[in-house]
Amino acid sequence: MKRCGLSIPPEFEGMIDEPLLKKVQEYETEKNRCSFVSSIFGNIVTIIFIFGGLLGVYNSWVSSLNRPFVLSGIIFFLLLSYATSIISMPFSLFVTFKIENKFGFNVMTPKLWLTDFLKSLALSTVLTGIVLSIGLWLIQSSPDYWWIWVWGFFLIFSLFMMYISPYVIEPLFNKFTPIEEPELEDRIKNLMQKADIRVSRVFKMDASKRSKHTNAYFSGIGKVKRIILYDTLLEKMDHDEILAVLAHEAGHWKKKHILKMIIAAEIVSFIGIYISFRILQTDFLADIFQIQKTTFYAKLVLLGFIGGILSFPFTPLGSYVSRRFERQADKFAYELTGNREAMASALIKLSKDNLSNLHPHPLYAAFYYSHPPVIERIRNIKGMVSS
């Protein structure tokens, strides 16, 4: 950013100026500094917990309670999840009320933040409790084959959550109302019909009570979809640009990207849970980390720690696949709308309104970015021709 951050790409000429690019630089710098400090702090806490003997002390304390296997596991992991939430809280507050405030994005009040936090904590407690109860019961009931039963349960539970989330969980945090523009709704439904996607309703979400960031998404499993538009998006984009954004989202569904990602994730998790099963049958990890009183829960924590390290080098592969899907969705959106100008202007507005980095380092983008850099996307869109 120091080298290229103040240069205006040709695609953005007349849309941004040098003061805005300086603001982008400041925003990206402050976000990354906070993320870096948060990551380092979290890693230090993890290392102290595992290598400093705290895991052994905590594990022995839970064991001393002499509770049944399932209840002990619920206590063990729920308390760890609460500790994680408490540790991350200061950084969340700093990002929301310092950084996002400074750059004009945050509109959330401390009361709303606390309400969201308590709702999230309660919801997490209930869902984690359900998952732990059933998962640990399966492990206890079928010591030799629990890995396949747990994998199947996680698959069913995740699909169930995808189905009920738009109707049960999301309304706990946001209000969804039908959009008040009949012409736009008709155009959206006609566009989706052209893509052979059935739309039940088009909703507006009151995102503006928390942030000025913009977005839109589809929800629902099966052929019938709900379309959700942030109220901030409706305020900042014209109808053609909104249709371009939704055409891109339609591309993900028509190209079966979500289904492919679910299948890939389940294949990886199937292999991973079997390997975990084999490792957890031994005291290999407990011996390496010198855990005196071996329990299933402590070994699972150690396995998660090692698994996170071993999976990190595969991050660029996941990023590459995601960027490939994004390009396919852009291509589909162009073929559906034929309006490359609206697609490009929508991306420019999204980048401008969200203070997106226009000049990410190529290596960083290749490793982490789930979307192609915005300038690359705009150039690809402007060079598209119908197939």
NUVEXPA-751817 format. One line per field, with one value per residue (C-alpha): x, y, z; residue number from 1; chain. Coordinates in steps of 0.02 Angstrom, whole numbers. Example, Ala and Ser with C-alpha at 12.3 -4.5 7.8 and 13.67 -1.06 7.14 Angstrom:
u: c(615	684)
v: c(-225	-53)
w: c(390	357)
resi: c(1	2)
chain: c(A	A)
***
This chain:
u: c(0	144	207	44	-94	-114	-118	-292	-329	-403	-563	-588	-545	-677	-748	-613	-478	-315	-394	-509	-362	-270	-424	-420	-237	-273	-423	-330	-178	-279	-383	-229	-134	-281	-299	-112	-113	-270	-194	-29	-120	-233	-86	11	-139	-157	28	26	-133	-61	125	118	23	-145	-230	-173	-236	-402	-421	-386	-511	-651	-607	-614	-797	-834	-977	-1040	-943	-1067	-1094	-907	-879	-1013	-934	-759	-796	-929	-813	-675	-795	-842	-658	-629	-774	-706	-530	-591	-712	-589	-534	-713	-754	-600	-641	-823	-813	-639	-593	-767	-821	-670	-703	-890	-954	-1017	-1189	-1209	-1239	-1153	-1324	-1355	-1180	-1208	-1379	-1304	-1163	-1282	-1396	-1248	-1184	-1353	-1377	-1201	-1232	-1391	-1321	-1152	-1242	-1349	-1201	-1093	-1232	-1272	-1092	-1023	-1169	-1129	-946	-994	-1124	-1018	-833	-777	-882	-924	-825	-948	-1100	-1030	-988	-1165	-1240	-1134	-1188	-1373	-1360	-1268	-1398	-1537	-1457	-1442	-1628	-1693	-1567	-1660	-1822	-1765	-1589	-1568	-1729	-1657	-1532	-1612	-1782	-1833	-1971	-2031	-1949	-2059	-2017	-2137	-2044	-1878	-1959	-2037	-1871	-1783	-1911	-1907	-1718	-1719	-1854	-1739	-1606	-1734	-1729	-1891	-1899	-2021	-1994	-1874	-1832	-1746	-1635	-1608	-1418	-1404	-1439	-1268	-1158	-1151	-1070	-1171	-1215	-1347	-1369	-1482	-1548	-1643	-1610	-1688	-1763	-1852	-1742	-1764	-1669	-1603	-1547	-1461	-1555	-1386	-1370	-1542	-1492	-1327	-1359	-1478	-1589	-1471	-1327	-1434	-1485	-1302	-1259	-1403	-1359	-1186	-1265	-1379	-1223	-1162	-1325	-1336	-1155	-1188	-1042	-1122	-1161	-984	-910	-1021	-972	-787	-799	-889	-760	-620	-712	-748	-563	-515	-634	-574	-392	-445	-532	-374	-265	-388	-386	-207	-125	1	-44	-62	111	191	112	137	-44	-44	-228	-277	-456	-544	-578	-396	-340	-472	-406	-229	-288	-376	-217	-111	-246	-252	-65	-68	-216	-142	-34	-193	-265	-207	-296	-462	-435	-396	-554	-658	-585	-619	-801	-813	-752	-880	-1018	-963	-968	-1142	-1201	-1142	-1226	-1387	-1393	-1282	-1243	-1057	-1068	-1188	-1081	-925	-1008	-1082	-908	-837	-972	-948	-761	-780	-914	-822	-649	-581	-396	-371	-189	-167	1	-13	58	-59	-208	-159	-143	-295	-417	-581	-622	-508	-443	-576	-473	-443	-629	-679	-553	-616	-795	-758	-670	-812	-904	-1059	-1024)
v: c(0	119	91	84	137	316	274	283	135	185	91	207	374	503	390	408	533	536	585	434	320	389	346	169	154	210	94	-58	-19	-3	-159	-263	-200	-247	-415	-447	-403	-507	-655	-644	-625	-773	-880	-833	-879	-1045	-1086	-1044	-1148	-1301	-1292	-1201	-1339	-1251	-1382	-1518	-1420	-1381	-1560	-1628	-1506	-1561	-1743	-1713	-1664	-1849	-1812	-1931	-1933	-1827	-1698	-1683	-1650	-1516	-1428	-1446	-1371	-1244	-1162	-1157	-1073	-943	-909	-885	-761	-662	-657	-595	-468	-322	-337	-344	-188	-98	-140	-90	67	129	80	65	223	320	279	309	130	90	148	17	76	-5	-69	-153	-227	-300	-366	-451	-523	-597	-666	-744	-818	-892	-960	-1032	-1114	-1199	-1256	-1310	-1402	-1497	-1542	-1595	-1696	-1797	-1809	-1869	-1989	-2067	-2082	-2167	-2280	-2341	-2340	-2431	-2343	-2173	-2081	-2123	-2088	-1921	-1874	-1915	-1817	-1663	-1671	-1682	-1548	-1426	-1448	-1426	-1265	-1201	-1232	-1154	-1012	-888	-917	-941	-874	-725	-639	-640	-509	-418	-367	-428	-337	-350	-220	-70	-51	-157	-115	-177	-333	-374	-348	-461	-599	-587	-597	-748	-831	-807	-900	-1035	-991	-979	-834	-841	-665	-519	-444	-290	-314	-173	-185	3	-8	-90	-38	58	-87	-154	-330	-448	-636	-784	-901	-1064	-1244	-1318	-1235	-1093	-950	-796	-643	-528	-350	-240	-76	9	-75	-13	165	168	71	92	-49	-109	-122	-217	-338	-361	-405	-530	-605	-643	-729	-825	-884	-969	-1066	-1112	-1167	-1269	-1188	-1206	-1389	-1421	-1335	-1437	-1600	-1555	-1506	-1667	-1774	-1687	-1700	-1886	-1920	-1805	-1881	-2056	-2004	-1918	-2077	-2178	-2052	-2031	-2219	-2198	-2088	-2027	-1842	-1846	-1922	-1793	-1647	-1729	-1728	-1825	-1875	-1926	-1887	-1890	-1703	-1654	-1763	-1681	-1507	-1561	-1639	-1477	-1379	-1494	-1501	-1312	-1306	-1448	-1376	-1200	-1239	-1288	-1112	-1057	-1206	-1158	-977	-1026	-1130	-990	-861	-980	-992	-803	-784	-912	-818	-654	-739	-806	-634	-555	-689	-666	-476	-427	-270	-262	-77	-107	-252	-144	8	-103	-168	8	70	-81	-51	135	121	-18	63	-94	-109	-84	-138	-297	-384	-522	-655	-607	-606	-776	-849	-775	-689	-781	-657	-595	-418	-294	-216	-387	-427	-265	-292	-470	-409	-274	-402	-529	-586	-695	-880)
w: c(0	33	-144	-242	-122	-186	-371	-447	-563	-732	-688	-538	-618	-577	-440	-307	-263	-166	2	-9	-49	102	205	132	182	359	375	309	418	578	542	505	657	768	683	703	889	916	827	922	1088	1050	1001	1158	1267	1174	1193	1378	1402	1314	1350	1516	1605	1616	1506	1626	1777	1693	1635	1810	1886	1768	1802	1991	1975	1943	1823	1688	1524	1426	1563	1595	1409	1406	1555	1482	1312	1361	1488	1357	1234	1366	1398	1211	1202	1351	1279	1109	1183	1203	1021	961	1060	994	813	830	935	889	711	634	724	664	482	489	477	651	706	843	1020	1170	1225	1058	1059	1232	1180	1027	1133	1261	1125	1037	1200	1243	1067	1066	1234	1174	1006	1077	1217	1092	980	1127	1208	1053	992	1159	1181	1012	1062	1226	1147	1001	1050	892	761	836	703	565	675	731	552	496	642	603	421	464	597	483	345	474	534	356	335	498	516	402	496	676	707	591	651	828	771	624	562	389	295	114	4	-30	-214	-320	-480	-410	-339	-507	-596	-471	-488	-678	-677	-561	-667	-816	-717	-672	-487	-390	-267	-123	-57	-73	96	162	315	439	430	453	640	661	515	352	259	113	57	-15	-8	-44	90	87	37	-118	-270	-181	-119	-10	-66	70	30	158	176	153	-17	-70	-23	-117	-278	-424	-485	-622	-499	-373	-511	-557	-376	-367	-535	-464	-314	-431	-522	-363	-350	-535	-540	-382	-291	-120	-151	-212	-60	56	-30	-25	158	203	112	204	370	339	314	457	583	542	566	728	785	759	851	995	1025	1087	1219	1090	1105	1294	1310	1195	1287	1457	1513	1677	1684	1509	1456	1289	1302	1331	1186	1076	1119	1077	915	868	904	793	660	646	614	487	391	376	221	128	146	-29	-107	-29	-78	-257	-273	-199	-321	-465	-410	-399	-579	-637	-545	-627	-796	-761	-703	-866	-972	-872	-873	-1019	-920	-886	-846	-700	-638	-640	-561	-424	-381	-384	-264	-150	-145	-117	17	111	92	9	-26	-213	-210	-106	-117	-249	-132	10	-108	-179	-5	83	-36	-65	-205	-344	-308	-362	-503	-578	-566	-652	-793	-818	-823	-951	-1060	-1056	-1210	-1215	-1242)
resi: c(1	2	3	4	5	6	7	8	9	10	11	12	13	14	15	16	17	18	19	20	21	22	23	24	25	26	27	28	29	30	31	32	33	34	35	36	37	38	39	40	41	42	43	44	45	46	47	48	49	50	51	52	53	54	55	56	57	58	59	60	61	62	63	64	65	66	67	68	69	70	71	72	73	74	75	76	77	78	79	80	81	82	83	84	85	86	87	88	89	90	91	92	93	94	95	96	97	98	99	100	101	102	103	104	105	106	107	108	109	110	111	112	113	114	115	116	117	118	119	120	121	122	123	124	125	126	127	128	129	130	131	132	133	134	135	136	137	138	139	140	141	142	143	144	145	146	147	148	149	150	151	152	153	154	155	156	157	158	159	160	161	162	163	164	165	166	167	168	169	170	171	172	173	174	175	176	177	178	179	180	181	182	183	184	185	186	187	188	189	190	191	192	193	194	195	196	197	198	199	200	201	202	203	204	205	206	207	208	209	210	211	212	213	214	215	216	217	218	219	220	221	222	223	224	225	226	227	228	229	230	231	232	233	234	235	236	237	238	239	240	241	242	243	244	245	246	247	248	249	250	251	252	253	254	255	256	257	258	259	260	261	262	263	264	265	266	267	268	269	270	271	272	273	274	275	276	277	278	279	280	281	282	283	284	285	286	287	288	289	290	291	292	293	294	295	296	297	298	299	300	301	302	303	304	305	306	307	308	309	310	311	312	313	314	315	316	317	318	319	320	321	322	323	324	325	326	327	328	329	330	331	332	333	334	335	336	337	338	339	340	341	342	343	344	345	346	347	348	349	350	351	352	353	354	355	356	357	358	359	360	361	362	363	364	365	366	367	368	369	370	371	372	373	374	375	376	377	378	379	380	381	382	383	384	385	386	387)
chain: c(A	A	A	A	A	A	A	A	A	A	A	A	A	A	A	A	A	A	A	A	A	A	A	A	A	A	A	A	A	A	A	A	A	A	A	A	A	A	A	A	A	A	A	A	A	A	A	A	A	A	A	A	A	A	A	A	A	A	A	A	A	A	A	A	A	A	A	A	A	A	A	A	A	A	A	A	A	A	A	A	A	A	A	A	A	A	A	A	A	A	A	A	A	A	A	A	A	A	A	A	A	A	A	A	A	A	A	A	A	A	A	A	A	A	A	A	A	A	A	A	A	A	A	A	A	A	A	A	A	A	A	A	A	A	A	A	A	A	A	A	A	A	A	A	A	A	A	A	A	A	A	A	A	A	A	A	A	A	A	A	A	A	A	A	A	A	A	A	A	A	A	A	A	A	A	A	A	A	A	A	A	A	A	A	A	A	A	A	A	A	A	A	A	A	A	A	A	A	A	A	A	A	A	A	A	A	A	A	A	A	A	A	A	A	A	A	A	A	A	A	A	A	A	A	A	A	A	A	A	A	A	A	A	A	A	A	A	A	A	A	A	A	A	A	A	A	A	A	A	A	A	A	A	A	A	A	A	A	A	A	A	A	A	A	A	A	A	A	A	A	A	A	A	A	A	A	A	A	A	A	A	A	A	A	A	A	A	A	A	A	A	A	A	A	A	A	A	A	A	A	A	A	A	A	A	A	A	A	A	A	A	A	A	A	A	A	A	A	A	A	A	A	A	A	A	A	A	A	A	A	A	A	A	A	A	A	A	A	A	A	A	A	A	A	A	A	A	A	A	A	A	A	A	A	A	A	A	A	A	A	A	A	A	A	A	A	A	A	A	A	A	A	A	A	A	A	A	A	A	A	A	A	A	A	A	A	A)
***
